[in-house]
Amino acid sequence: MEREVPDKKAVALKYNSEEDEAPRVVAKGAGYVAEKIEKLAQESGVPVKQDQELVEYLSALNLYEEIPPSLYTIVAEILAFVYHLDSRGKTI
């Protein structure tokens, strides 16, 4: 049985450059839900980045809401890092 981390939070983002102006929050949760989000991401080969401060900001957004311009820089840095790793066949 998996052990729940009660203070753990997770947020999943999705970005489609043809449809969206910015990445959108497509899943978020705490505790058990956060664990499931991370597990599904890992099973699907989606990189997981740990950044609790960013998760706090993103958790305040509604589902399917685009990230605000104030977070563009940090999210862009994370996405660039993920794309770089993905192109090399690695995950974080």
LOBAGU-53555 format. One record per atom (N, C-alpha, C, O): residue number from 1; residue in three letters; atom name; x, z negated, y. Coordinates in Angstrom, 2 decimals. Layout:
BEGIN
[node NUM; "ALA"; "CA"; [X; Z; Y]]
...
//
This chain:
BEGIN
[node 1; "MET"; "N"; [0.84; 0.00; -1.18]]
[node 1; "MET"; "CA"; [0.00; 0.00; 0.00]]
[node 1; "MET"; "C"; [0.89; 0.00; 1.24]]
[node 1; "MET"; "O"; [1.84; -0.77; 1.36]]
[node 2; "GLU"; "N"; [0.54; 0.91; 2.19]]
[node 2; "GLU"; "CA"; [1.31; 0.99; 3.42]]
[node 2; "GLU"; "C"; [0.96; -0.16; 4.33]]
[node 2; "GLU"; "O"; [-0.18; -0.63; 4.38]]
[node 3; "ARG"; "N"; [1.95; -0.60; 5.05]]
[node 3; "ARG"; "CA"; [1.77; -1.72; 5.96]]
[node 3; "ARG"; "C"; [1.50; -1.22; 7.36]]
[node 3; "ARG"; "O"; [2.28; -0.42; 7.89]]
[node 4; "GLU"; "N"; [0.44; -1.66; 7.97]]
[node 4; "GLU"; "CA"; [0.08; -1.23; 9.31]]
[node 4; "GLU"; "C"; [0.95; -1.94; 10.34]]
[node 4; "GLU"; "O"; [1.23; -3.13; 10.22]]
[node 5; "VAL"; "N"; [1.35; -1.20; 11.35]]
[node 5; "VAL"; "CA"; [2.09; -1.75; 12.47]]
[node 5; "VAL"; "C"; [1.10; -1.88; 13.62]]
[node 5; "VAL"; "O"; [0.76; -0.88; 14.24]]
[node 6; "PRO"; "N"; [0.62; -3.11; 13.91]]
[node 6; "PRO"; "CA"; [-0.49; -3.28; 14.86]]
[node 6; "PRO"; "C"; [-0.21; -2.80; 16.27]]
[node 6; "PRO"; "O"; [-1.14; -2.35; 16.94]]
[node 7; "ASP"; "N"; [1.01; -2.87; 16.76]]
[node 7; "ASP"; "CA"; [1.31; -2.47; 18.13]]
[node 7; "ASP"; "C"; [1.75; -1.01; 18.24]]
[node 7; "ASP"; "O"; [1.98; -0.51; 19.34]]
[node 8; "LYS"; "N"; [1.87; -0.35; 17.12]]
[node 8; "LYS"; "CA"; [2.34; 1.04; 17.11]]
[node 8; "LYS"; "C"; [1.27; 1.95; 17.71]]
[node 8; "LYS"; "O"; [0.08; 1.79; 17.44]]
[node 9; "LYS"; "N"; [1.72; 2.90; 18.54]]
[node 9; "LYS"; "CA"; [0.84; 3.90; 19.11]]
[node 9; "LYS"; "C"; [1.46; 5.27; 18.88]]
[node 9; "LYS"; "O"; [2.68; 5.41; 18.79]]
[node 10; "ALA"; "N"; [0.60; 6.29; 18.79]]
[node 10; "ALA"; "CA"; [1.08; 7.66; 18.63]]
[node 10; "ALA"; "C"; [0.15; 8.60; 19.38]]
[node 10; "ALA"; "O"; [-1.05; 8.37; 19.49]]
[node 11; "VAL"; "N"; [0.74; 9.67; 19.87]]
[node 11; "VAL"; "CA"; [-0.01; 10.72; 20.56]]
[node 11; "VAL"; "C"; [0.53; 12.05; 20.07]]
[node 11; "VAL"; "O"; [1.74; 12.24; 19.96]]
[node 12; "ALA"; "N"; [-0.38; 12.97; 19.77]]
[node 12; "ALA"; "CA"; [0.02; 14.31; 19.35]]
[node 12; "ALA"; "C"; [-0.34; 15.29; 20.46]]
[node 12; "ALA"; "O"; [-1.43; 15.24; 21.03]]
[node 13; "LEU"; "N"; [0.59; 16.18; 20.76]]
[node 13; "LEU"; "CA"; [0.38; 17.20; 21.77]]
[node 13; "LEU"; "C"; [0.35; 18.57; 21.12]]
[node 13; "LEU"; "O"; [0.98; 18.80; 20.08]]
[node 14; "LYS"; "N"; [-0.38; 19.48; 21.75]]
[node 14; "LYS"; "CA"; [-0.41; 20.87; 21.31]]
[node 14; "LYS"; "C"; [-0.30; 21.73; 22.55]]
[node 14; "LYS"; "O"; [-0.88; 21.43; 23.59]]
[node 15; "TYR"; "N"; [0.47; 22.81; 22.43]]
[node 15; "TYR"; "CA"; [0.61; 23.72; 23.57]]
[node 15; "TYR"; "C"; [0.51; 25.15; 23.09]]
[node 15; "TYR"; "O"; [1.26; 25.58; 22.22]]
[node 16; "ASN"; "N"; [-0.42; 25.88; 23.67]]
[node 16; "ASN"; "CA"; [-0.58; 27.30; 23.40]]
[node 16; "ASN"; "C"; [-0.39; 28.01; 24.74]]
[node 16; "ASN"; "O"; [-1.26; 27.95; 25.60]]
[node 17; "SER"; "N"; [0.74; 28.66; 24.90]]
[node 17; "SER"; "CA"; [1.09; 29.26; 26.20]]
[node 17; "SER"; "C"; [0.11; 30.36; 26.62]]
[node 17; "SER"; "O"; [0.02; 30.68; 27.80]]
[node 18; "GLU"; "N"; [-0.61; 30.93; 25.68]]
[node 18; "GLU"; "CA"; [-1.58; 31.97; 26.01]]
[node 18; "GLU"; "C"; [-2.91; 31.41; 26.50]]
[node 18; "GLU"; "O"; [-3.67; 32.10; 27.17]]
[node 19; "GLU"; "N"; [-3.20; 30.15; 26.16]]
[node 19; "GLU"; "CA"; [-4.49; 29.55; 26.51]]
[node 19; "GLU"; "C"; [-4.40; 28.37; 27.48]]
[node 19; "GLU"; "O"; [-5.33; 28.12; 28.25]]
[node 20; "ASP"; "N"; [-3.30; 27.65; 27.44]]
[node 20; "ASP"; "CA"; [-3.19; 26.41; 28.20]]
[node 20; "ASP"; "C"; [-2.17; 26.53; 29.33]]
[node 20; "ASP"; "O"; [-1.18; 27.26; 29.23]]
[node 21; "GLU"; "N"; [-2.45; 25.80; 30.41]]
[node 21; "GLU"; "CA"; [-1.47; 25.71; 31.49]]
[node 21; "GLU"; "C"; [-0.42; 24.65; 31.19]]
[node 21; "GLU"; "O"; [0.69; 24.71; 31.71]]
[node 22; "ALA"; "N"; [-0.78; 23.68; 30.35]]
[node 22; "ALA"; "CA"; [0.13; 22.59; 30.00]]
[node 22; "ALA"; "C"; [-0.24; 22.09; 28.60]]
[node 22; "ALA"; "O"; [-1.33; 22.37; 28.11]]
[node 23; "PRO"; "N"; [0.66; 21.34; 27.96]]
[node 23; "PRO"; "CA"; [0.32; 20.75; 26.66]]
[node 23; "PRO"; "C"; [-0.91; 19.85; 26.78]]
[node 23; "PRO"; "O"; [-1.16; 19.24; 27.82]]
[node 24; "ARG"; "N"; [-1.66; 19.78; 25.69]]
[node 24; "ARG"; "CA"; [-2.87; 18.95; 25.63]]
[node 24; "ARG"; "C"; [-2.71; 17.84; 24.60]]
[node 24; "ARG"; "O"; [-2.00; 17.99; 23.61]]
[node 25; "VAL"; "N"; [-3.39; 16.73; 24.85]]
[node 25; "VAL"; "CA"; [-3.45; 15.64; 23.89]]
[node 25; "VAL"; "C"; [-4.49; 16.03; 22.84]]
[node 25; "VAL"; "O"; [-5.66; 16.23; 23.17]]
[node 26; "VAL"; "N"; [-4.07; 16.14; 21.58]]
[node 26; "VAL"; "CA"; [-5.00; 16.54; 20.52]]
[node 26; "VAL"; "C"; [-5.29; 15.42; 19.53]]
[node 26; "VAL"; "O"; [-6.20; 15.53; 18.72]]
[node 27; "ALA"; "N"; [-4.52; 14.34; 19.60]]
[node 27; "ALA"; "CA"; [-4.77; 13.17; 18.76]]
[node 27; "ALA"; "C"; [-4.06; 11.98; 19.39]]
[node 27; "ALA"; "O"; [-2.99; 12.11; 19.98]]
[node 28; "LYS"; "N"; [-4.68; 10.82; 19.26]]
[node 28; "LYS"; "CA"; [-4.03; 9.60; 19.74]]
[node 28; "LYS"; "C"; [-4.65; 8.41; 19.03]]
[node 28; "LYS"; "O"; [-5.80; 8.46; 18.59]]
[node 29; "GLY"; "N"; [-3.87; 7.36; 18.91]]
[node 29; "GLY"; "CA"; [-4.39; 6.17; 18.26]]
[node 29; "GLY"; "C"; [-3.34; 5.09; 18.16]]
[node 29; "GLY"; "O"; [-2.17; 5.28; 18.51]]
[node 30; "ALA"; "N"; [-3.79; 3.93; 17.68]]
[node 30; "ALA"; "CA"; [-2.92; 2.76; 17.52]]
[node 30; "ALA"; "C"; [-3.05; 2.24; 16.09]]
[node 30; "ALA"; "O"; [-4.02; 2.53; 15.39]]
[node 31; "GLY"; "N"; [-2.05; 1.46; 15.68]]
[node 31; "GLY"; "CA"; [-2.09; 0.84; 14.37]]
[node 31; "GLY"; "C"; [-2.16; 1.85; 13.24]]
[node 31; "GLY"; "O"; [-1.30; 2.72; 13.13]]
[node 32; "TYR"; "N"; [-3.19; 1.72; 12.41]]
[node 32; "TYR"; "CA"; [-3.36; 2.59; 11.25]]
[node 32; "TYR"; "C"; [-3.48; 4.06; 11.67]]
[node 32; "TYR"; "O"; [-2.89; 4.93; 11.02]]
[node 33; "VAL"; "N"; [-4.22; 4.33; 12.73]]
[node 33; "VAL"; "CA"; [-4.40; 5.71; 13.19]]
[node 33; "VAL"; "C"; [-3.05; 6.30; 13.62]]
[node 33; "VAL"; "O"; [-2.76; 7.46; 13.32]]
[node 34; "ALA"; "N"; [-2.24; 5.52; 14.31]]
[node 34; "ALA"; "CA"; [-0.91; 5.98; 14.72]]
[node 34; "ALA"; "C"; [-0.06; 6.32; 13.50]]
[node 34; "ALA"; "O"; [0.64; 7.34; 13.49]]
[node 35; "GLU"; "N"; [-0.11; 5.48; 12.49]]
[node 35; "GLU"; "CA"; [0.63; 5.74; 11.26]]
[node 35; "GLU"; "C"; [0.18; 7.05; 10.62]]
[node 35; "GLU"; "O"; [1.01; 7.84; 10.16]]
[node 36; "LYS"; "N"; [-1.13; 7.29; 10.59]]
[node 36; "LYS"; "CA"; [-1.67; 8.52; 10.00]]
[node 36; "LYS"; "C"; [-1.25; 9.74; 10.80]]
[node 36; "LYS"; "O"; [-0.91; 10.78; 10.22]]
[node 37; "ILE"; "N"; [-1.26; 9.65; 12.13]]
[node 37; "ILE"; "CA"; [-0.83; 10.76; 12.97]]
[node 37; "ILE"; "C"; [0.62; 11.12; 12.64]]
[node 37; "ILE"; "O"; [0.94; 12.30; 12.44]]
[node 38; "GLU"; "N"; [1.48; 10.12; 12.58]]
[node 38; "GLU"; "CA"; [2.89; 10.38; 12.26]]
[node 38; "GLU"; "C"; [3.07; 10.94; 10.86]]
[node 38; "GLU"; "O"; [3.85; 11.87; 10.65]]
[node 39; "LYS"; "N"; [2.34; 10.39; 9.90]]
[node 39; "LYS"; "CA"; [2.46; 10.85; 8.51]]
[node 39; "LYS"; "C"; [2.01; 12.31; 8.39]]
[node 39; "LYS"; "O"; [2.68; 13.11; 7.74]]
[node 40; "LEU"; "N"; [0.88; 12.65; 9.01]]
[node 40; "LEU"; "CA"; [0.40; 14.03; 8.96]]
[node 40; "LEU"; "C"; [1.37; 14.98; 9.64]]
[node 40; "LEU"; "O"; [1.59; 16.10; 9.16]]
[node 41; "ALA"; "N"; [1.96; 14.56; 10.74]]
[node 41; "ALA"; "CA"; [2.94; 15.39; 11.43]]
[node 41; "ALA"; "C"; [4.14; 15.65; 10.52]]
[node 41; "ALA"; "O"; [4.58; 16.79; 10.38]]
[node 42; "GLN"; "N"; [4.67; 14.59; 9.92]]
[node 42; "GLN"; "CA"; [5.84; 14.73; 9.05]]
[node 42; "GLN"; "C"; [5.53; 15.61; 7.84]]
[node 42; "GLN"; "O"; [6.34; 16.45; 7.45]]
[node 43; "GLU"; "N"; [4.36; 15.41; 7.24]]
[node 43; "GLU"; "CA"; [3.97; 16.21; 6.08]]
[node 43; "GLU"; "C"; [3.80; 17.69; 6.45]]
[node 43; "GLU"; "O"; [3.99; 18.57; 5.61]]
[node 44; "SER"; "N"; [3.44; 17.95; 7.69]]
[node 44; "SER"; "CA"; [3.22; 19.31; 8.16]]
[node 44; "SER"; "C"; [4.48; 19.94; 8.76]]
[node 44; "SER"; "O"; [4.46; 21.09; 9.19]]
[node 45; "GLY"; "N"; [5.57; 19.19; 8.78]]
[node 45; "GLY"; "CA"; [6.81; 19.70; 9.32]]
[node 45; "GLY"; "C"; [6.86; 19.69; 10.84]]
[node 45; "GLY"; "O"; [7.68; 20.38; 11.45]]
[node 46; "VAL"; "N"; [5.98; 18.91; 11.46]]
[node 46; "VAL"; "CA"; [5.97; 18.79; 12.91]]
[node 46; "VAL"; "C"; [6.92; 17.67; 13.31]]
[node 46; "VAL"; "O"; [6.80; 16.55; 12.82]]
[node 47; "PRO"; "N"; [7.88; 17.97; 14.18]]
[node 47; "PRO"; "CA"; [8.83; 16.94; 14.60]]
[node 47; "PRO"; "C"; [8.13; 15.76; 15.28]]
[node 47; "PRO"; "O"; [7.15; 15.93; 16.00]]
[node 48; "VAL"; "N"; [8.65; 14.57; 15.04]]
[node 48; "VAL"; "CA"; [8.12; 13.34; 15.64]]
[node 48; "VAL"; "C"; [9.21; 12.76; 16.52]]
[node 48; "VAL"; "O"; [10.34; 12.54; 16.08]]
[node 49; "LYS"; "N"; [8.87; 12.51; 17.75]]
[node 49; "LYS"; "CA"; [9.81; 11.92; 18.72]]
[node 49; "LYS"; "C"; [9.30; 10.54; 19.11]]
[node 49; "LYS"; "O"; [8.14; 10.40; 19.51]]
[node 50; "GLN"; "N"; [10.13; 9.54; 19.01]]
[node 50; "GLN"; "CA"; [9.77; 8.17; 19.38]]
[node 50; "GLN"; "C"; [10.09; 7.95; 20.86]]
[node 50; "GLN"; "O"; [11.25; 8.03; 21.27]]
[node 51; "ASP"; "N"; [9.06; 7.68; 21.65]]
[node 51; "ASP"; "CA"; [9.24; 7.38; 23.07]]
[node 51; "ASP"; "C"; [8.04; 6.56; 23.51]]
[node 51; "ASP"; "O"; [7.03; 7.10; 23.96]]
[node 52; "GLN"; "N"; [8.16; 5.25; 23.39]]
[node 52; "GLN"; "CA"; [7.03; 4.36; 23.65]]
[node 52; "GLN"; "C"; [6.52; 4.43; 25.08]]
[node 52; "GLN"; "O"; [5.32; 4.33; 25.31]]
[node 53; "GLU"; "N"; [7.42; 4.60; 26.04]]
[node 53; "GLU"; "CA"; [6.98; 4.70; 27.43]]
[node 53; "GLU"; "C"; [6.11; 5.94; 27.64]]
[node 53; "GLU"; "O"; [5.06; 5.86; 28.29]]
[node 54; "LEU"; "N"; [6.54; 7.07; 27.09]]
[node 54; "LEU"; "CA"; [5.75; 8.29; 27.20]]
[node 54; "LEU"; "C"; [4.43; 8.15; 26.47]]
[node 54; "LEU"; "O"; [3.40; 8.61; 26.97]]
[node 55; "VAL"; "N"; [4.44; 7.52; 25.31]]
[node 55; "VAL"; "CA"; [3.19; 7.31; 24.56]]
[node 55; "VAL"; "C"; [2.19; 6.50; 25.39]]
[node 55; "VAL"; "O"; [0.99; 6.77; 25.35]]
[node 56; "GLU"; "N"; [2.67; 5.51; 26.12]]
[node 56; "GLU"; "CA"; [1.77; 4.72; 26.96]]
[node 56; "GLU"; "C"; [1.09; 5.59; 28.01]]
[node 56; "GLU"; "O"; [-0.11; 5.47; 28.23]]
[node 57; "TYR"; "N"; [1.86; 6.45; 28.65]]
[node 57; "TYR"; "CA"; [1.28; 7.35; 29.65]]
[node 57; "TYR"; "C"; [0.27; 8.31; 29.01]]
[node 57; "TYR"; "O"; [-0.83; 8.51; 29.52]]
[node 58; "LEU"; "N"; [0.68; 8.92; 27.89]]
[node 58; "LEU"; "CA"; [-0.18; 9.90; 27.24]]
[node 58; "LEU"; "C"; [-1.43; 9.28; 26.63]]
[node 58; "LEU"; "O"; [-2.47; 9.93; 26.56]]
[node 59; "SER"; "N"; [-1.34; 8.03; 26.19]]
[node 59; "SER"; "CA"; [-2.49; 7.34; 25.60]]
[node 59; "SER"; "C"; [-3.62; 7.15; 26.61]]
[node 59; "SER"; "O"; [-4.78; 7.01; 26.23]]
[node 60; "ALA"; "N"; [-3.26; 7.13; 27.88]]
[node 60; "ALA"; "CA"; [-4.29; 6.94; 28.92]]
[node 60; "ALA"; "C"; [-5.10; 8.21; 29.17]]
[node 60; "ALA"; "O"; [-6.14; 8.17; 29.83]]
[node 61; "LEU"; "N"; [-4.63; 9.34; 28.65]]
[node 61; "LEU"; "CA"; [-5.35; 10.61; 28.83]]
[node 61; "LEU"; "C"; [-6.47; 10.72; 27.81]]
[node 61; "LEU"; "O"; [-6.43; 10.10; 26.75]]
[node 62; "ASN"; "N"; [-7.47; 11.51; 28.14]]
[node 62; "ASN"; "CA"; [-8.57; 11.79; 27.21]]
[node 62; "ASN"; "C"; [-8.13; 12.84; 26.20]]
[node 62; "ASN"; "O"; [-7.21; 13.61; 26.47]]
[node 63; "LEU"; "N"; [-8.79; 12.87; 25.05]]
[node 63; "LEU"; "CA"; [-8.50; 13.91; 24.07]]
[node 63; "LEU"; "C"; [-8.77; 15.28; 24.68]]
[node 63; "LEU"; "O"; [-9.74; 15.47; 25.41]]
[node 64; "TYR"; "N"; [-7.90; 16.22; 24.39]]
[node 64; "TYR"; "CA"; [-7.94; 17.61; 24.85]]
[node 64; "TYR"; "C"; [-7.66; 17.77; 26.34]]
[node 64; "TYR"; "O"; [-7.79; 18.87; 26.88]]
[node 65; "GLU"; "N"; [-7.29; 16.69; 27.00]]
[node 65; "GLU"; "CA"; [-6.91; 16.77; 28.40]]
[node 65; "GLU"; "C"; [-5.46; 17.26; 28.49]]
[node 65; "GLU"; "O"; [-4.61; 16.85; 27.71]]
[node 66; "GLU"; "N"; [-5.21; 18.15; 29.45]]
[node 66; "GLU"; "CA"; [-3.84; 18.61; 29.67]]
[node 66; "GLU"; "C"; [-3.03; 17.49; 30.31]]
[node 66; "GLU"; "O"; [-3.57; 16.66; 31.05]]
[node 67; "ILE"; "N"; [-1.74; 17.47; 30.00]]
[node 67; "ILE"; "CA"; [-0.89; 16.45; 30.60]]
[node 67; "ILE"; "C"; [-0.81; 16.71; 32.11]]
[node 67; "ILE"; "O"; [-0.87; 17.86; 32.54]]
[node 68; "PRO"; "N"; [-0.67; 15.66; 32.91]]
[node 68; "PRO"; "CA"; [-0.58; 15.84; 34.36]]
[node 68; "PRO"; "C"; [0.80; 16.37; 34.77]]
[node 68; "PRO"; "O"; [1.78; 16.20; 34.06]]
[node 69; "PRO"; "N"; [0.85; 17.02; 35.94]]
[node 69; "PRO"; "CA"; [2.13; 17.56; 36.43]]
[node 69; "PRO"; "C"; [3.25; 16.52; 36.49]]
[node 69; "PRO"; "O"; [4.42; 16.88; 36.33]]
[node 70; "SER"; "N"; [2.92; 15.27; 36.70]]
[node 70; "SER"; "CA"; [3.96; 14.24; 36.78]]
[node 70; "SER"; "C"; [4.71; 14.06; 35.47]]
[node 70; "SER"; "O"; [5.80; 13.49; 35.46]]
[node 71; "LEU"; "N"; [4.14; 14.53; 34.35]]
[node 71; "LEU"; "CA"; [4.80; 14.40; 33.05]]
[node 71; "LEU"; "C"; [5.41; 15.71; 32.56]]
[node 71; "LEU"; "O"; [6.00; 15.75; 31.48]]
[node 72; "TYR"; "N"; [5.28; 16.79; 33.34]]
[node 72; "TYR"; "CA"; [5.80; 18.09; 32.92]]
[node 72; "TYR"; "C"; [7.28; 18.04; 32.55]]
[node 72; "TYR"; "O"; [7.68; 18.56; 31.51]]
[node 73; "THR"; "N"; [8.08; 17.42; 33.39]]
[node 73; "THR"; "CA"; [9.53; 17.43; 33.17]]
[node 73; "THR"; "C"; [9.91; 16.75; 31.87]]
[node 73; "THR"; "O"; [10.66; 17.32; 31.07]]
[node 74; "ILE"; "N"; [9.40; 15.54; 31.63]]
[node 74; "ILE"; "CA"; [9.78; 14.82; 30.41]]
[node 74; "ILE"; "C"; [9.25; 15.51; 29.17]]
[node 74; "ILE"; "O"; [9.95; 15.58; 28.16]]
[node 75; "VAL"; "N"; [8.02; 16.02; 29.22]]
[node 75; "VAL"; "CA"; [7.47; 16.71; 28.06]]
[node 75; "VAL"; "C"; [8.22; 18.02; 27.83]]
[node 75; "VAL"; "O"; [8.47; 18.39; 26.68]]
[node 76; "ALA"; "N"; [8.57; 18.72; 28.89]]
[node 76; "ALA"; "CA"; [9.35; 19.97; 28.76]]
[node 76; "ALA"; "C"; [10.70; 19.70; 28.11]]
[node 76; "ALA"; "O"; [11.15; 20.48; 27.27]]
[node 77; "GLU"; "N"; [11.35; 18.61; 28.48]]
[node 77; "GLU"; "CA"; [12.64; 18.26; 27.87]]
[node 77; "GLU"; "C"; [12.47; 17.99; 26.38]]
[node 77; "GLU"; "O"; [13.30; 18.42; 25.58]]
[node 78; "ILE"; "N"; [11.42; 17.29; 26.01]]
[node 78; "ILE"; "CA"; [11.17; 16.99; 24.60]]
[node 78; "ILE"; "C"; [10.86; 18.28; 23.84]]
[node 78; "ILE"; "O"; [11.39; 18.51; 22.76]]
[node 79; "LEU"; "N"; [10.00; 19.13; 24.41]]
[node 79; "LEU"; "CA"; [9.66; 20.39; 23.75]]
[node 79; "LEU"; "C"; [10.89; 21.29; 23.60]]
[node 79; "LEU"; "O"; [11.06; 21.92; 22.56]]
[node 80; "ALA"; "N"; [11.73; 21.36; 24.62]]
[node 80; "ALA"; "CA"; [12.95; 22.16; 24.52]]
[node 80; "ALA"; "C"; [13.86; 21.64; 23.41]]
[node 80; "ALA"; "O"; [14.44; 22.43; 22.66]]
[node 81; "PHE"; "N"; [13.98; 20.32; 23.31]]
[node 81; "PHE"; "CA"; [14.79; 19.72; 22.26]]
[node 81; "PHE"; "C"; [14.21; 20.04; 20.88]]
[node 81; "PHE"; "O"; [14.95; 20.38; 19.96]]
[node 82; "VAL"; "N"; [12.89; 19.92; 20.75]]
[node 82; "VAL"; "CA"; [12.22; 20.21; 19.48]]
[node 82; "VAL"; "C"; [12.40; 21.68; 19.10]]
[node 82; "VAL"; "O"; [12.72; 21.98; 17.95]]
[node 83; "TYR"; "N"; [12.19; 22.59; 20.05]]
[node 83; "TYR"; "CA"; [12.36; 24.02; 19.77]]
[node 83; "TYR"; "C"; [13.79; 24.33; 19.36]]
[node 83; "TYR"; "O"; [14.03; 25.14; 18.47]]
[node 84; "HIS"; "N"; [14.74; 23.68; 20.01]]
[node 84; "HIS"; "CA"; [16.15; 23.88; 19.67]]
[node 84; "HIS"; "C"; [16.41; 23.43; 18.23]]
[node 84; "HIS"; "O"; [17.05; 24.15; 17.46]]
[node 85; "LEU"; "N"; [15.92; 22.26; 17.87]]
[node 85; "LEU"; "CA"; [16.11; 21.77; 16.51]]
[node 85; "LEU"; "C"; [15.40; 22.66; 15.51]]
[node 85; "LEU"; "O"; [15.93; 22.95; 14.43]]
[node 86; "ASP"; "N"; [14.19; 23.08; 15.86]]
[node 86; "ASP"; "CA"; [13.41; 23.93; 14.96]]
[node 86; "ASP"; "C"; [14.13; 25.24; 14.70]]
[node 86; "ASP"; "O"; [14.11; 25.75; 13.58]]
[node 87; "SER"; "N"; [14.76; 25.78; 15.72]]
[node 87; "SER"; "CA"; [15.49; 27.04; 15.54]]
[node 87; "SER"; "C"; [16.70; 26.86; 14.65]]
[node 87; "SER"; "O"; [17.21; 27.83; 14.08]]
[node 88; "ARG"; "N"; [17.18; 25.65; 14.53]]
[node 88; "ARG"; "CA"; [18.33; 25.36; 13.67]]
[node 88; "ARG"; "C"; [17.90; 24.83; 12.32]]
[node 88; "ARG"; "O"; [18.73; 24.52; 11.46]]
[node 89; "GLY"; "N"; [16.57; 24.71; 12.11]]
[node 89; "GLY"; "CA"; [16.05; 24.25; 10.83]]
[node 89; "GLY"; "C"; [16.13; 22.75; 10.63]]
[node 89; "GLY"; "O"; [16.14; 22.27; 9.50]]
[node 90; "LYS"; "N"; [16.19; 22.00; 11.74]]
[node 90; "LYS"; "CA"; [16.29; 20.55; 11.66]]
[node 90; "LYS"; "C"; [15.06; 19.91; 12.31]]
[node 90; "LYS"; "O"; [14.35; 20.54; 13.10]]
[node 91; "THR"; "N"; [14.82; 18.65; 11.97]]
[node 91; "THR"; "CA"; [13.76; 17.89; 12.61]]
[node 91; "THR"; "C"; [14.33; 16.61; 13.16]]
[node 91; "THR"; "O"; [15.43; 16.19; 12.78]]
[node 92; "ILE"; "N"; [13.58; 15.98; 14.07]]
[node 92; "ILE"; "CA"; [14.04; 14.73; 14.66]]
[node 92; "ILE"; "C"; [13.31; 13.56; 14.05]]
[node 92; "ILE"; "O"; [13.56; 12.41; 14.42]]
//
